[in-house]
Amino acid sequence: MNTPHQTRWRLILGEPASETCGTNLSPEQIRMDNALSALYDPSENRRGGLGASAPKVSAWLGDIREFFPQSVVQVMQKDAVNRLNLHSLLTEKEMLANITPDVHLVATLMSLSRVIPEKNKELARQVVRQVVEELLKKWSSPTQQAIQGALNRATRTRNPRFKEIDWHSTIRKNLKNYQPDYQTIIPETRIGYGKKRKAVRDMILCLDQSGSMGTSVIYSGIFGSVLASLPSLNTRMVVFDTAVVDLTDDMDDPVDLLFGVQLGGGTDINRALNYCQTQITRPNDTTLVLVTDLYEGGDERAMRKRMMDLVNSGVQLIVLLALNDDGAPFYDQRNAEFLATLGVPAFACTPDKFPDLMAAALNKQDLSLWASENVKK
């Protein structure tokens, strides 16, 4: 009789470990072993290969959902798509109806959007919408709070009208002026919020839609939709490969926004920055977030000059090498080093840190210092 420890190792190591760990698996454990072998057994004659059969893959998806927690299911789905080249099956209705949605799946569907049959596109949109709604539920509130707080501080004035005085901040600022004899504070400095313009700051999200940036584009699209919902922030979204597409009009519906992205293709960062320059009317009040791995397929020299021109004009340029939880990204270190000479840090950011990053940017904090304190190396 196997011990739980032996059984666990037998399932991890597969059929070759049968003699060492024993083979007394229960019927349920045999099904679990078949599900694992179908994906991870490297031998040519593996017992449970998935092949290119949608029904077989759908049955396998049902098995792994039964045996493993959702976080493990998502990892196995991603591995199945990459290891067994199941991309084409994701265009089939049976697969779309049975797969567990996650960010990596959405990235794959975005890359396949051109070849998904028309009759299956609505089902694909439902899969994407489920992930989008989960991400919006998680990130909308913290992002709105962080950004709105930063925008409020950005409009703070030291000469407010009476009805505009922020009494809490004013009292804290003037505690040094407390008069014990009168038990009061002399408000030498008054702090309040002046009359706000319709848009206090301009924000441009410029996204590299090459295949390696898939999950970063998804998170950027989600955050872009949240930023666009804030009336005091004028937000634009631009995506690019060798062409540039402005998706600002789709930002009220992140599903439409993501389906407007075509993952894959080359990269022309210079062309994208050129377009962004044409959209900037208030350089000193503009933050440009460039999400890219910095591998330039176009004119690298012109790209660097354009980056320099943007910084010299007063634009706050932020370069994110990745916006996801996928670990350390690959990127062009030479171009990152060039950006450092301009005072522009290039770093990867996880989604949970993005709201704080935007707040720090809008408050004109030192982003190199922010990155050193918040980004894991």
Secondary structure per residue as TSV (DSSP state, phi and psi in degrees):
chain	resnum	aa	ss	phi	psi
A	1	M	-	360.0	127.4
A	2	N	-	-70.6	145.1
A	3	T	-	-82.4	158.5
A	4	P	H	-54.7	-34.9
A	5	H	H	-65.6	-44.5
A	6	Q	H	-63.0	-43.5
A	7	T	H	-61.5	-42.5
A	8	R	H	-61.1	-45.8
A	9	W	H	-67.9	-34.9
A	10	R	H	-62.1	-41.5
A	11	L	H	-70.1	-34.1
A	12	I	H	-69.6	-44.7
A	13	L	H	-87.2	-19.8
A	14	G	-	85.3	-168.4
A	15	E	G	-54.5	-39.4
A	16	P	G	-59.3	-18.9
A	17	A	G	-94.3	9.9
A	18	S	H	-59.9	-45.0
A	19	E	H	-66.6	-37.3
A	20	T	H	-75.0	-43.7
A	21	C	H	-98.0	-11.7
A	22	G	-	93.5	159.9
A	23	T	-	-122.9	14.9
A	24	N	-	-80.7	68.4
A	25	L	-	-90.7	143.6
A	26	S	-	-72.9	164.3
A	27	P	H	-53.9	-40.6
A	28	E	H	-67.1	-39.0
A	29	Q	H	-68.0	-31.7
A	30	I	H	-65.4	-41.6
A	31	R	H	-63.3	-40.9
A	32	M	H	-63.0	-42.3
A	33	D	H	-63.3	-40.2
A	34	N	H	-63.6	-39.9
A	35	A	H	-63.7	-40.2
A	36	L	H	-71.0	-41.5
A	37	S	H	-64.9	-35.7
A	38	A	H	-58.2	-28.7
A	39	L	H	-102.6	-40.4
A	40	Y	H	-111.0	-6.2
A	41	D	-	-76.3	116.0
A	42	P	-	-78.4	-8.6
A	43	S	S	-71.1	153.3
A	44	E	T	-67.5	-26.8
A	45	N	T	-106.3	39.3
A	46	R	-	-59.2	149.4
A	47	R	T	-69.2	-30.9
A	48	G	T	-127.2	37.6
A	49	G	-	-52.5	144.9
A	50	L	-	-86.3	-26.3
A	51	G	T	58.8	-147.9
A	52	A	T	-118.5	37.2
A	53	S	-	-105.2	117.6
A	54	A	H	-62.3	-43.1
A	55	P	H	-60.3	-41.1
A	56	K	H	-65.5	-42.1
A	57	V	H	-65.1	-41.1
A	58	S	H	-62.1	-41.0
A	59	A	H	-63.9	-40.7
A	60	W	H	-63.0	-41.1
A	61	L	H	-60.4	-40.1
A	62	G	H	-63.7	-39.0
A	63	D	H	-64.6	-47.9
A	64	I	H	-68.4	-30.5
A	65	R	H	-66.5	-31.4
A	66	E	H	-73.3	-37.5
A	67	F	H	-95.1	-24.5
A	68	F	S	-125.9	153.5
A	69	P	-	-67.9	163.2
A	70	Q	H	-59.9	-37.8
A	71	S	H	-62.1	-37.1
A	72	V	H	-73.1	-39.1
A	73	V	H	-57.5	-42.9
A	74	Q	H	-63.8	-39.6
A	75	V	H	-65.5	-43.5
A	76	M	H	-66.9	-38.9
A	77	Q	H	-60.5	-46.4
A	78	K	H	-60.9	-44.2
A	79	D	H	-63.3	-38.7
A	80	A	H	-63.1	-43.8
A	81	V	H	-62.7	-42.5
A	82	N	H	-79.6	-42.7
A	83	R	H	-78.6	-36.4
A	84	L	T	-106.7	6.1
A	85	N	T	53.9	56.8
A	86	L	-	-95.7	16.8
A	87	H	G	-54.8	-42.8
A	88	S	G	-64.8	-30.0
A	89	L	G	-69.6	-21.8
A	90	L	G	-71.5	-5.7
A	91	T	G	-91.5	-2.6
A	92	E	S	-96.3	142.8
A	93	K	H	-58.9	-42.1
A	94	E	H	-62.6	-38.7
A	95	M	H	-69.1	-46.9
A	96	L	H	-60.7	-33.3
A	97	A	H	-75.6	-19.8
A	98	N	H	-111.0	-15.9
A	99	I	S	-77.4	149.8
A	100	T	-	-87.8	118.3
A	101	P	-	-68.1	140.2
A	102	D	-	-156.0	178.5
A	103	V	H	-62.1	-41.2
A	104	H	H	-67.8	-35.9
A	105	L	H	-64.2	-42.8
A	106	V	H	-60.8	-40.6
A	107	A	H	-61.0	-40.5
A	108	T	H	-66.1	-43.9
A	109	L	H	-62.5	-37.4
A	110	M	H	-62.6	-38.7
A	111	S	H	-70.6	-22.6
A	112	L	T	-99.7	4.2
A	113	S	T	-56.8	-30.2
A	114	R	T	-71.4	-24.7
A	115	V	T	-109.9	-0.4
A	116	I	S	-68.3	125.9
A	117	P	-	-57.6	145.2
A	118	E	G	-54.3	-38.0
A	119	K	G	-68.1	-17.9
A	120	N	G	-104.6	-3.8
A	121	K	H	-65.6	-35.9
A	122	E	H	-66.0	-38.3
A	123	L	H	-66.0	-39.8
A	124	A	H	-62.6	-39.6
A	125	R	H	-63.9	-36.5
A	126	Q	H	-64.9	-38.7
A	127	V	H	-62.2	-46.7
A	128	V	H	-64.0	-42.1
A	129	R	H	-62.7	-36.7
A	130	Q	H	-61.4	-44.2
A	131	V	H	-66.6	-43.4
A	132	V	H	-59.0	-45.8
A	133	E	H	-64.0	-37.8
A	134	E	H	-65.4	-42.0
A	135	L	H	-69.2	-40.3
A	136	L	H	-63.0	-41.2
A	137	K	H	-60.7	-36.1
A	138	K	H	-78.2	-38.4
A	139	W	H	-108.9	-15.0
A	140	S	H	-60.5	-53.3
A	141	S	H	-62.9	-52.3
A	142	P	H	-61.9	-33.9
A	143	T	H	-69.1	-46.9
A	144	Q	H	-60.5	-42.8
A	145	Q	H	-64.2	-45.4
A	146	A	H	-65.3	-44.4
A	147	I	H	-69.7	-45.0
A	148	Q	H	-63.8	-38.3
A	149	G	H	-62.1	-41.2
A	150	A	H	-66.7	-40.2
A	151	L	H	-66.8	-38.4
A	152	N	H	-62.4	-43.1
A	153	R	H	-66.0	-32.5
A	154	A	H	-67.2	-24.7
A	155	T	T	-99.4	6.0
A	156	R	E	-62.7	140.3
A	157	T	E	-127.0	152.3
A	158	R	S	-98.9	5.3
A	159	N	S	-135.5	60.8
A	160	P	-	-80.5	158.6
A	161	R	-	-71.4	164.0
A	162	F	G	-56.3	-46.6
A	163	K	G	-71.8	-9.9
A	164	E	G	-101.4	2.6
A	165	I	B	-70.4	131.5
A	166	D	-	-89.9	96.3
A	167	W	H	-65.7	-37.5
A	168	H	H	-61.1	-48.3
A	169	S	H	-69.0	-36.3
A	170	T	H	-64.5	-43.7
A	171	I	H	-64.0	-45.1
A	172	R	H	-60.8	-40.4
A	173	K	H	-65.8	-30.0
A	174	N	T	-106.9	15.4
A	175	L	G	-58.1	-30.3
A	176	K	G	-66.7	-17.0
A	177	N	G	-97.5	18.8
A	178	Y	E	-65.4	133.7
A	179	Q	E	-109.3	100.6
A	180	P	T	-60.5	-34.4
A	181	D	T	-63.5	-34.6
A	182	Y	T	-102.7	-4.9
A	183	Q	T	50.6	50.1
A	184	T	E	-151.0	171.2
A	185	I	E	-114.9	135.6
A	186	I	-	-87.4	113.2
A	187	P	-	-77.8	70.2
A	188	E	S	-60.1	-38.6
A	189	T	S	-115.2	121.2
A	190	R	-	-104.5	134.1
A	191	I	-	-118.8	134.9
A	192	G	E	-158.1	-169.0
A	193	Y	E	-117.6	121.9
A	194	G	-	-74.2	177.8
A	195	K	-	-66.2	122.1
A	196	K	-	-84.3	142.7
A	197	R	-	-76.3	165.7
A	198	K	S	-57.4	-40.8
A	199	A	-	-129.2	114.3
A	200	V	S	-73.4	-41.3
A	201	R	E	-134.5	156.0
A	202	D	E	-105.1	136.9
A	203	M	E	-128.4	131.4
A	204	I	E	-123.0	122.7
A	205	L	E	-100.3	118.8
A	206	C	E	-116.2	111.2
A	207	L	E	-112.5	126.6
A	208	D	E	-75.3	118.2
A	209	Q	-	-102.8	25.5
A	210	S	S	-65.7	158.2
A	211	G	G	-55.6	-34.2
A	212	S	G	-71.0	-12.6
A	213	M	G	-100.4	15.0
A	214	G	H	-51.6	-58.2
A	215	T	H	-67.9	-30.8
A	216	S	H	-64.2	-39.6
A	217	V	H	-64.4	-39.6
A	218	I	H	-63.5	-50.6
A	219	Y	H	-62.9	-38.3
A	220	S	H	-63.0	-40.0
A	221	G	H	-63.4	-40.8
A	222	I	H	-63.5	-51.0
A	223	F	H	-65.8	-35.4
A	224	G	H	-61.4	-40.2
A	225	S	H	-64.9	-37.7
A	226	V	H	-66.6	-45.1
A	227	L	H	-62.6	-37.5
A	228	A	H	-66.9	-20.0
A	229	S	T	-78.9	-9.0
A	230	L	-	-92.4	115.1
A	231	P	T	-65.6	-24.2
A	232	S	T	-86.0	4.8
A	233	L	E	-127.0	121.0
A	234	N	E	-91.4	106.6
A	235	T	E	-112.3	134.9
A	236	R	E	-121.8	152.1
A	237	M	E	-129.3	129.0
A	238	V	E	-127.4	132.4
A	239	V	E	-118.4	154.1
A	240	F	E	-152.9	151.7
A	241	D	S	-128.6	-104.9
A	242	T	S	-91.8	-9.3
A	243	A	S	-118.7	167.2
A	244	V	E	-122.9	132.6
A	245	V	E	-128.4	129.8
A	246	D	E	-93.7	115.5
A	247	L	-	-105.3	18.9
A	248	T	G	-56.6	-39.0
A	249	D	G	-67.4	-14.9
A	250	D	G	-99.2	5.2
A	251	M	T	-72.5	-15.7
A	252	D	T	-75.8	-15.1
A	253	D	-	-129.9	99.9
A	254	P	H	-63.0	-23.6
A	255	V	H	-68.3	-47.5
A	256	D	H	-59.2	-38.8
A	257	L	H	-60.4	-48.2
A	258	L	H	-68.4	-35.5
A	259	F	H	-73.1	-12.7
A	260	G	T	-83.0	-8.8
A	261	V	-	-89.2	137.1
A	262	Q	-	-117.7	91.9
A	263	L	-	-65.5	141.5
A	264	G	-	112.6	175.2
A	265	G	S	93.8	-173.3
A	266	G	-	-84.5	-165.5
A	267	T	-	-142.2	123.1
A	268	D	-	-129.8	84.8
A	269	I	H	-65.9	-38.6
A	270	N	H	-58.8	-43.9
A	271	R	H	-63.7	-40.1
A	272	A	H	-64.9	-43.0
A	273	L	H	-66.3	-35.3
A	274	N	H	-60.3	-44.2
A	275	Y	H	-64.3	-42.9
A	276	C	H	-59.9	-38.1
A	277	Q	H	-58.5	-36.9
A	278	T	H	-69.6	-17.4
A	279	Q	T	-95.9	-3.7
A	280	I	-	-93.1	119.9
A	281	T	S	-113.1	-19.4
A	282	R	-	-130.8	79.2
A	283	P	G	-54.4	-42.1
A	284	N	G	-70.6	-14.8
A	285	D	G	-113.3	22.3
A	286	T	E	-118.9	132.1
A	287	T	E	-112.3	123.8
A	288	L	E	-110.5	114.4
A	289	V	E	-101.4	110.8
A	290	L	E	-100.8	115.4
A	291	V	E	-104.3	106.2
A	292	T	S	-162.8	157.1
A	293	D	-	-87.1	3.0
A	294	L	-	70.5	10.4
A	295	Y	-	-81.8	102.3
A	296	E	-	-88.4	122.6
A	297	G	S	-93.7	-8.5
A	298	G	S	-99.5	-135.5
A	299	D	-	-89.8	99.6
A	300	E	H	-64.5	-38.7
A	301	R	H	-63.6	-43.8
A	302	A	H	-66.5	-35.8
A	303	M	H	-60.8	-46.6
A	304	R	H	-63.3	-40.6
A	305	K	H	-64.1	-39.2
A	306	R	H	-67.3	-38.7
A	307	M	H	-59.9	-43.2
A	308	M	H	-63.3	-43.1
A	309	D	H	-62.1	-40.8
A	310	L	H	-61.8	-47.2
A	311	V	H	-64.1	-43.4
A	312	N	H	-66.4	-25.5
A	313	S	H	-77.9	-12.1
A	314	G	T	109.3	-4.3
A	315	V	-	-67.9	137.1
A	316	Q	E	-86.9	107.1
A	317	L	E	-97.8	127.7
A	318	I	E	-123.1	130.4
A	319	V	E	-116.2	116.9
A	320	L	E	-104.4	118.6
A	321	L	E	-72.0	-21.8
A	322	A	E	-165.7	150.3
A	323	L	E	-131.0	81.1
A	324	N	S	-166.3	-175.6
A	325	D	S	-109.2	23.8
A	326	D	S	-86.5	5.7
A	327	G	-	93.8	-171.2
A	328	A	S	-63.5	129.6
A	329	P	-	-86.8	159.3
A	330	F	-	-86.8	138.1
A	331	Y	-	-156.9	165.3
A	332	D	-	-79.9	105.3
A	333	Q	H	-68.1	-31.5
A	334	R	H	-63.6	-44.4
A	335	N	H	-70.5	-32.3
A	336	A	H	-65.1	-39.5
A	337	E	H	-66.7	-37.2
A	338	F	H	-62.4	-44.2
A	339	L	H	-59.7	-36.2
A	340	A	H	-62.1	-32.8
A	341	T	H	-68.1	-20.9
A	342	L	T	-89.9	-1.7
A	343	G	T	81.6	18.4
A	344	V	-	-108.7	108.4
A	345	P	-	-74.4	143.4
A	346	A	E	-117.9	121.7
A	347	F	E	-155.2	162.3
A	348	A	E	-88.8	147.3
A	349	C	E	-132.7	133.3
A	350	T	-	-84.0	155.4
A	351	P	G	-56.7	-35.2
A	352	D	G	-68.5	-20.4
A	353	K	G	-93.9	-14.0
A	354	F	H	-61.3	-43.7
A	355	P	H	-57.8	-42.5
A	356	D	H	-66.6	-36.0
A	357	L	H	-61.9	-45.8
A	358	M	H	-64.5	-38.5
A	359	A	H	-63.5	-43.3
A	360	A	H	-62.9	-39.4
A	361	A	H	-64.8	-45.6
A	362	L	H	-67.6	-24.9
A	363	N	T	-88.4	4.9
A	364	K	T	58.2	38.4
A	365	Q	-	-75.9	165.5
A	366	D	-	-73.7	107.1
A	367	L	H	-75.2	-23.1
A	368	S	H	-65.0	-42.1
A	369	L	H	-67.0	-42.0
A	370	W	H	-59.2	-44.7
A	371	A	H	-64.1	-40.4
A	372	S	H	-65.0	-26.4
A	373	E	H	-92.1	-20.3
A	374	N	H	-120.2	-14.6
A	375	V	-	-105.0	126.2
A	376	K	-	-77.2	133.8
A	377	K	-	-86.2	360.0
